[in-house]
Amino acid sequence: MENLDRLEFPALVDMLSRQTEGYTRMLKEGGDKLEFEQCKMSIALLQDEIAFRRETFDRNTPVAGRRLPDFIE
């Protein structure tokens, strides 16, 4: 997995979405145990990075001319 701290926020959310989709597919259809565990770990890492950024981001301070969207609390 890429170095998460170098990715922009939307890329993290997209990756989380793709990993969650794969995880759900494996739950439904079955899959290799190692692949299942790797997917689960990837989801946890992405969630942690997203939570960290949300906790440390000052909504009033633009970053590279952008602000965190209001729907992300």
GROMACS elastic network, one bead per residue, 0.5 to 0.9 nm:
[ bonds ]
;  ai    aj funct       b0    kb
    1     4     6  0.78441   500
    1    42     6  0.77172   500
    2     5     6  0.87237   500
    2     6     6  0.81572   500
    2     7     6  0.81172   500
    3     6     6  0.58357   500
    3     7     6  0.72731   500
    4     7     6  0.54176   500
    4     8     6  0.84892   500
    4    12     6  0.74312   500
    4    45     6  0.85293   500
    4    46     6  0.75686   500
    4    49     6  0.70739   500
    5     8     6  0.79901   500
    5    49     6  0.75226   500
    7    10     6  0.82465   500
    7    11     6  0.61714   500
    7    12     6  0.65614   500
    8    11     6  0.54108   500
    8    12     6  0.65585   500
    9    12     6  0.51339   500
    9    13     6  0.64390   500
    9    14     6  0.87585   500
    9    50     6  0.74740   500
    9    53     6  0.83517   500
    9    68     6  0.85791   500
   10    13     6  0.50986   500
   10    14     6  0.61771   500
   10    15     6  0.86127   500
   11    14     6  0.50228   500
   11    15     6  0.61225   500
   11    16     6  0.85491   500
   12    15     6  0.51049   500
   12    16     6  0.61324   500
   12    17     6  0.85773   500
   12    46     6  0.66302   500
   12    47     6  0.87753   500
   12    49     6  0.81770   500
   12    50     6  0.71931   500
   13    16     6  0.50308   500
   13    17     6  0.61544   500
   13    18     6  0.87240   500
   13    46     6  0.80108   500
   13    47     6  0.88575   500
   13    50     6  0.78368   500
   14    17     6  0.50414   500
   14    18     6  0.62898   500
   14    19     6  0.86454   500
   15    18     6  0.51311   500
   15    19     6  0.60936   500
   15    20     6  0.84397   500
   15    43     6  0.85885   500
   15    46     6  0.77154   500
   16    19     6  0.51485   500
   16    20     6  0.59673   500
   16    21     6  0.84769   500
   16    42     6  0.81023   500
   16    43     6  0.60568   500
   16    46     6  0.61140   500
   16    47     6  0.74586   500
   17    20     6  0.51432   500
   17    21     6  0.61420   500
   17    22     6  0.87029   500
   17    43     6  0.88937   500
   18    21     6  0.50643   500
   18    22     6  0.62653   500
   18    23     6  0.86072   500
   19    22     6  0.50943   500
   19    23     6  0.60761   500
   19    24     6  0.85487   500
   19    39     6  0.62513   500
   19    40     6  0.81048   500
   19    42     6  0.71845   500
   19    43     6  0.62372   500
   20    24     6  0.60498   500
   20    25     6  0.84873   500
   20    39     6  0.79817   500
   20    40     6  0.83802   500
   20    43     6  0.68296   500
   21    24     6  0.51649   500
   21    25     6  0.61592   500
   21    26     6  0.86719   500
   22    25     6  0.50244   500
   22    26     6  0.61898   500
   22    27     6  0.86395   500
   22    36     6  0.87749   500
   22    39     6  0.74836   500
   23    26     6  0.51235   500
   23    27     6  0.62378   500
   23    28     6  0.86830   500
   23    36     6  0.67360   500
   23    39     6  0.62080   500
   23    40     6  0.69800   500
   23    43     6  0.87332   500
   24    27     6  0.50558   500
   24    28     6  0.62298   500
   24    29     6  0.85709   500
   25    28     6  0.51088   500
   25    29     6  0.58705   500
   25    30     6  0.75366   500
   25    31     6  0.85759   500
   26    29     6  0.51731   500
   26    31     6  0.51734   500
   26    32     6  0.82809   500
   26    35     6  0.89226   500
   26    36     6  0.68761   500
   27    30     6  0.55083   500
   27    31     6  0.75526   500
   27    36     6  0.84407   500
   28    31     6  0.89253   500
   30    33     6  0.88009   500
   30    36     6  0.88448   500
   31    34     6  0.86388   500
   31    35     6  0.71686   500
   31    36     6  0.66150   500
   32    35     6  0.52757   500
   32    36     6  0.61037   500
   32    37     6  0.87009   500
   33    37     6  0.61748   500
   33    38     6  0.86088   500
   34    37     6  0.51518   500
   34    38     6  0.61430   500
   34    39     6  0.85784   500
   35    38     6  0.50871   500
   35    39     6  0.61334   500
   35    40     6  0.85679   500
   36    39     6  0.52059   500
   36    40     6  0.62127   500
   36    41     6  0.87007   500
   37    41     6  0.61256   500
   37    42     6  0.85524   500
   38    41     6  0.50798   500
   38    42     6  0.61002   500
   38    43     6  0.86266   500
   39    42     6  0.50408   500
   39    43     6  0.62363   500
   39    44     6  0.87088   500
   40    43     6  0.52077   500
   40    44     6  0.63798   500
   40    45     6  0.88058   500
   41    44     6  0.50833   500
   41    45     6  0.62188   500
   41    46     6  0.86293   500
   42    45     6  0.51249   500
   42    46     6  0.61453   500
   42    47     6  0.85321   500
   43    46     6  0.51617   500
   43    47     6  0.60723   500
   43    48     6  0.85508   500
   44    47     6  0.50883   500
   44    48     6  0.61100   500
   44    49     6  0.86763   500
   45    48     6  0.50854   500
   45    49     6  0.62333   500
   45    50     6  0.86338   500
   46    49     6  0.51601   500
   46    50     6  0.61478   500
   46    51     6  0.85269   500
   47    50     6  0.51464   500
   47    51     6  0.60406   500
   47    52     6  0.84846   500
   48    51     6  0.50973   500
   48    52     6  0.60127   500
   48    53     6  0.86060   500
   49    52     6  0.50435   500
   49    53     6  0.62170   500
   49    54     6  0.86042   500
   50    53     6  0.52294   500
   50    54     6  0.61912   500
   50    55     6  0.86752   500
   51    54     6  0.50680   500
   51    55     6  0.61572   500
   51    56     6  0.86653   500
   52    55     6  0.51955   500
   52    56     6  0.62208   500
   52    57     6  0.84065   500
   53    56     6  0.51982   500
   53    57     6  0.56470   500
   54    57     6  0.53749   500
   54    58     6  0.83819   500
   54    68     6  0.85941   500
   54    72     6  0.80738   500
   54    73     6  0.74327   500
   55    58     6  0.82981   500
   57    60     6  0.87216   500
   57    61     6  0.80410   500
   57    68     6  0.79880   500
   58    61     6  0.54841   500
   58    62     6  0.81692   500
   58    67     6  0.87660   500
   58    68     6  0.86214   500
   59    62     6  0.73381   500
   59    67     6  0.63274   500
   59    68     6  0.62373   500
   59    69     6  0.86746   500
   59    70     6  0.85678   500
   60    67     6  0.74433   500
   60    68     6  0.89833   500
   61    65     6  0.89953   500
   61    66     6  0.85829   500
   61    67     6  0.70931   500
   62    65     6  0.52699   500
   62    66     6  0.50956   500
   62    67     6  0.50297   500
   62    68     6  0.82136   500
   63    66     6  0.52329   500
   63    67     6  0.62783   500
   63    68     6  0.85875   500
   64    67     6  0.84153   500
   66    69     6  0.88029   500
   67    70     6  0.84483   500
   68    71     6  0.84933   500
   68    72     6  0.70601   500
   68    73     6  0.89721   500
   69    72     6  0.57397   500
   69    73     6  0.84734   500
   70    73     6  0.68247   500
